[in-house]
Amino acid sequence: VQLVESGGGSVQAGGSLRLSCVASEYTYCMKWFRQAPGKEREGVAGIVGGRTWYGSSVRGRFTISKDNAKNTLYLEMNSLNPVDAAMYYCAAGPTGDKCDTYWGQGTQVTVS
């Protein structure tokens, strides 16, 4: 499975971005992770089957969605602040506990 992210960029604090991740085929689980320089990788949000989950630091600000017809995962990010700045990665897998089987190349989000 190939994953291709897009939508990253540079925004001012309080702004919004929408990330997309196109998968080459359907996967049961898809997640967004992020990693800032010098920090550990952090799970941001995910969809496992039809269920969604969010990391505590983004809950209420970010919304994850998936278009199964297009094999595309989205992440709508609102009220961005500098701590959200990171490389955002899309991951996918056949089950919830194997959701990190496939990885995209990442898309950079910068918040100033």
Secondary structure as UniProt FT lines:
FT   STRAND          3..6
FT   STRAND          9..11
FT   TURN            13..14
FT   STRAND          17..23
FT   STRAND          29..35
FT   TURN            37..38
FT   STRAND          42..48
FT   TURN            49..50
FT   STRAND          51..54
FT   TURN            56..58
FT   TURN            60..61
FT   STRAND          62..67
FT   TURN            68..71
FT   STRAND          72..77
FT   HELIX           82..84
FT   STRAND          86..93
FT   HELIX           96..98
FT   TURN            99..100
FT   STRAND          102..103
FT   STRAND          107..111
//
